[in-house]
Amino acid sequence: MTETSVVVHADAGVLASAVAARLIVKIIDAQAERGWASVVLTGGRIAAAMQRAVLELPARDAVDWSRVDLWWGDERFLPAGHADRNETQAREALLDKLPLDPARVHAMPPSDGPDGDDPDAAAARYAAALAAAAKPGHAELPHFDVLMLGVGEDGHVASIFPEHPTAYVVDGTTMAVRNSPKPPPTRVSLTMPAITTAEEVWLIAAGADKAASVGMAIEGAGPVQLPAAGATGVDRTLWLLDQAAAAHVKRGHRSLR
């Protein structure tokens, strides 16, 4: 059964730095165990701040970045290089400044990619890439050491939105998302069944506008009504919050840092 922990930091800046430090340690530990690490990235303001914070930590040089596989939990279905793509944000904030192996950076297909403006084909292409990276005995997905998720004001994670058709998907690893309640309307996302295969899932939120959804998710709201409540890791589920986002979290759940 997954271990669930809630860690609250003073503000968004401290949160971003703390998540960056946790990520580096997690990668180092995974590489010490098996020689490589696999991370699923998220987008958003706090993710960008965390990515920039990685560069500020001397411990980043303890990571063999050429042996890190990077995936994404979801992506806006927009042309390559578009400023609103999570990939573009991550590359500008961090990835282009690291000695990564380009073959191990697995971006979700853009709308001007080989599948054209067909999100279903793009989702299928990403599912095929995931399956190709899977280890023997794991037909559809590679091992994810840590999968990071931002939490929306409405409690959405990746591109799985409350009461949206995406919240009812119970099979497969990827999906096209249409009519997203948050622009842009068309996206590609991992499914919740794929998310919950990760060794650790980290849910990261900052700001008072996240407080109500975070509080309800931690208290056990239904995953269709609040997808963040259904995002759990196999070994560990870690909520990483600033004080504003944790305003509705009961004291008994908190570990203040």
C-alpha positions as CSV (number, residue, x, y, z in Angstrom):
1,M,0.0,0.0,0.0
2,T,1.3,3.4,-0.9
3,E,2.7,5.7,1.8
4,T,1.2,9.2,1.7
5,S,3.1,12.1,3.1
6,V,2.4,15.9,3.1
7,V,5.3,18.3,3.4
8,V,4.6,22.0,3.7
9,H,7.2,24.7,2.9
10,A,7.1,28.4,3.8
11,D,6.5,29.8,0.4
12,A,6.6,29.0,-3.3
13,G,10.3,29.8,-3.6
14,V,11.4,27.5,-0.8
15,L,9.0,24.8,-2.2
16,A,10.6,25.0,-5.7
17,S,14.1,24.7,-4.2
18,A,13.1,21.8,-2.0
19,V,11.5,19.9,-4.8
20,A,14.6,20.4,-6.9
21,A,16.8,19.0,-4.1
22,R,14.5,16.0,-3.7
23,L,14.6,15.3,-7.4
24,I,18.4,15.3,-7.5
25,V,18.6,13.0,-4.6
26,K,16.0,10.7,-6.1
27,I,17.9,10.5,-9.4
28,I,21.2,9.9,-7.7
29,D,19.7,7.1,-5.6
30,A,18.1,5.5,-8.6
31,Q,21.3,5.6,-10.6
32,A,23.2,4.1,-7.7
33,E,20.7,1.2,-7.6
34,R,20.5,0.4,-11.3
35,G,22.7,2.9,-13.3
36,W,19.8,5.0,-14.7
37,A,16.8,7.0,-13.7
38,S,13.4,7.8,-15.2
39,V,11.5,10.9,-14.4
40,V,8.1,12.2,-15.6
41,L,8.0,16.0,-15.8
42,T,5.0,18.3,-15.4
43,G,4.4,21.9,-16.5
44,G,3.2,25.1,-14.8
45,R,4.7,28.0,-12.8
46,I,6.0,26.0,-9.9
47,A,7.4,23.3,-12.2
48,A,9.4,26.0,-14.1
49,A,10.7,27.4,-10.8
50,M,11.7,24.0,-9.7
51,Q,13.5,23.3,-13.0
52,R,15.4,26.6,-12.7
53,A,16.3,25.7,-9.1
54,V,18.0,22.5,-10.2
55,L,20.6,24.5,-12.0
56,E,21.4,26.4,-8.8
57,L,22.3,23.3,-6.8
58,P,25.9,22.1,-6.8
59,A,24.6,18.5,-6.3
60,R,23.3,18.5,-9.9
61,D,26.8,17.6,-10.9
62,A,26.5,14.3,-9.0
63,V,23.9,13.2,-11.5
64,D,24.9,11.4,-14.7
65,W,22.4,13.3,-16.9
66,S,23.2,11.1,-19.9
67,R,21.6,8.2,-18.0
68,V,18.3,10.0,-17.2
69,D,15.1,9.2,-19.2
70,L,12.7,12.1,-19.2
71,W,9.0,11.8,-20.0
72,W,6.0,14.1,-19.7
73,G,2.7,13.5,-18.0
74,D,0.8,15.7,-20.5
75,E,1.3,18.2,-23.2
76,R,-0.7,20.9,-25.0
77,F,-1.2,19.8,-28.5
78,L,0.5,22.8,-30.2
79,P,3.3,23.2,-32.7
80,A,6.9,22.3,-31.7
81,G,8.5,25.2,-29.9
82,H,5.3,26.9,-28.9
83,A,5.7,28.9,-25.7
84,D,2.7,27.1,-24.1
85,R,4.1,23.6,-24.5
86,N,5.4,22.0,-21.3
87,E,8.4,20.7,-23.4
88,T,9.3,24.3,-24.4
89,Q,9.1,25.5,-20.8
90,A,11.3,22.6,-19.6
91,R,13.9,23.0,-22.3
92,E,14.2,26.8,-21.7
93,A,14.3,26.4,-17.9
94,L,16.6,23.4,-17.5
95,L,17.0,20.7,-20.2
96,D,18.9,22.7,-22.8
97,K,21.5,23.5,-20.1
98,L,22.1,19.8,-19.1
99,P,24.3,17.2,-20.8
100,L,21.3,15.0,-21.6
101,D,21.2,12.2,-24.1
102,P,18.7,13.6,-26.7
103,A,17.4,10.0,-27.4
104,R,16.3,9.8,-23.8
105,V,14.3,13.0,-23.8
106,H,10.8,11.7,-24.8
107,A,8.7,14.7,-25.6
108,M,5.0,14.2,-26.6
109,P,4.4,14.8,-30.3
110,P,3.5,18.4,-31.4
111,S,0.6,19.3,-33.6
112,D,3.0,19.8,-36.5
113,G,4.7,16.5,-36.0
114,P,4.6,13.4,-38.1
115,D,1.0,12.7,-37.2
116,G,-0.2,16.1,-38.2
117,D,-3.1,17.7,-36.4
118,D,-4.4,14.3,-35.1
119,P,-4.2,14.0,-31.3
120,D,-5.3,10.4,-31.3
121,A,-2.4,9.4,-33.5
122,A,0.0,11.5,-31.4
123,A,-1.3,9.7,-28.2
124,A,-0.8,6.4,-29.9
125,R,2.7,7.3,-31.0
126,Y,3.6,8.2,-27.4
127,A,2.1,5.0,-26.1
128,A,4.3,3.1,-28.6
129,A,7.4,5.0,-27.3
130,L,6.5,4.1,-23.7
131,A,6.0,0.5,-24.7
132,A,9.3,0.4,-26.5
133,A,11.1,1.6,-23.4
134,A,9.4,-0.9,-21.1
135,K,11.5,-3.6,-19.5
136,P,10.8,-7.3,-19.9
137,G,7.6,-8.3,-18.1
138,H,6.2,-4.7,-18.3
139,A,4.6,-4.7,-21.7
140,E,3.3,-1.1,-21.8
141,L,5.3,1.2,-19.6
142,P,8.9,1.8,-18.5
143,H,9.7,2.1,-14.8
144,F,9.1,5.6,-13.5
145,D,11.2,6.5,-10.5
146,V,9.2,9.6,-9.9
147,L,6.3,11.2,-11.6
148,M,5.6,14.9,-10.9
149,L,2.2,16.5,-11.2
150,G,1.1,20.0,-10.7
151,V,-2.4,20.4,-9.2
152,G,-4.9,22.7,-10.8
153,E,-7.3,25.0,-9.0
154,D,-10.0,22.6,-9.9
155,G,-8.0,19.5,-8.7
156,H,-7.0,18.4,-12.2
157,V,-3.6,16.6,-12.7
158,A,-1.9,16.1,-16.1
159,S,-4.8,16.7,-18.4
160,I,-7.3,14.8,-16.4
161,F,-10.1,17.1,-15.4
162,P,-13.0,16.7,-12.9
163,E,-16.0,15.0,-14.4
164,H,-14.4,15.2,-17.9
165,P,-14.3,12.1,-20.1
166,T,-10.6,11.8,-19.3
167,A,-11.5,11.2,-15.6
168,Y,-13.4,8.0,-16.5
169,V,-10.6,6.3,-18.5
170,V,-9.6,3.1,-16.8
171,D,-7.3,1.5,-19.4
172,G,-4.5,2.3,-21.8
173,T,-1.4,4.5,-21.1
174,T,-2.1,7.6,-23.1
175,M,-5.1,9.5,-24.5
176,A,-6.1,12.4,-26.6
177,V,-7.9,15.1,-24.7
178,R,-10.5,17.2,-26.4
179,N,-12.6,20.1,-25.1
180,S,-10.4,20.7,-22.2
181,P,-12.0,23.1,-19.7
182,K,-8.6,24.9,-19.5
183,P,-7.1,26.2,-22.8
184,P,-5.8,25.0,-25.1
185,P,-8.7,22.6,-25.7
186,T,-6.7,19.8,-27.3
187,R,-4.0,17.9,-25.4
188,V,-2.2,14.6,-25.0
189,S,-2.0,13.0,-21.6
190,L,-1.0,9.9,-19.7
191,T,-4.0,8.1,-18.3
192,M,-4.6,7.7,-14.6
193,P,-3.8,4.0,-14.8
194,A,-0.4,4.9,-16.3
195,I,0.2,7.6,-13.6
196,T,-0.4,5.1,-10.8
197,T,2.4,2.8,-12.0
198,A,5.1,5.2,-10.9
199,E,7.2,4.2,-7.9
200,E,6.6,7.7,-6.5
201,V,4.1,10.3,-7.4
202,W,4.8,13.9,-6.3
203,L,1.9,16.3,-6.3
204,I,3.2,19.9,-6.2
205,A,1.1,22.9,-5.5
206,A,1.6,26.6,-4.5
207,G,-0.8,29.4,-3.8
208,A,-4.1,30.0,-2.0
209,D,-6.1,29.2,-5.2
210,K,-5.1,25.5,-4.8
211,A,-6.0,25.2,-1.2
212,A,-9.5,24.0,-1.4
213,S,-8.8,21.3,-4.0
214,V,-5.6,20.1,-2.2
215,G,-7.4,19.9,1.1
216,M,-10.3,17.8,-0.4
217,A,-8.0,15.5,-2.3
218,I,-5.9,14.7,0.8
219,E,-9.1,14.0,2.7
220,G,-10.1,11.4,0.2
221,A,-12.4,13.0,-2.4
222,G,-13.4,10.9,-5.3
223,P,-11.0,10.7,-8.2
224,V,-13.6,11.5,-10.8
225,Q,-14.7,14.6,-9.0
226,L,-11.1,15.5,-8.0
227,P,-8.5,13.7,-10.1
228,A,-5.7,14.7,-7.8
229,A,-7.2,12.4,-5.2
230,G,-6.6,9.4,-7.5
231,A,-2.9,10.1,-8.4
232,T,-1.0,7.7,-6.2
233,G,2.4,6.1,-6.4
234,V,3.1,2.4,-6.0
235,D,5.5,3.0,-3.0
236,R,4.9,6.6,-2.1
237,T,2.6,9.5,-2.7
238,L,4.1,12.8,-1.7
239,W,2.3,16.1,-1.5
240,L,4.7,19.0,-1.7
241,L,3.0,22.3,-0.8
242,D,3.6,25.9,0.2
243,Q,1.7,27.2,3.3
244,A,-0.9,28.9,1.2
245,A,-1.8,25.7,-0.7
246,A,-1.9,23.8,2.5
247,A,-4.3,26.1,4.2
248,H,-7.1,23.4,4.2
249,V,-4.9,20.5,5.1
250,K,-5.5,19.2,8.6
251,R,-2.6,19.7,11.0
252,G,-2.3,15.9,11.6
253,H,-1.4,15.4,7.9
254,R,1.4,18.0,7.8
255,S,5.1,17.9,8.1
256,L,6.2,21.6,8.2
257,R,9.7,22.4,6.7
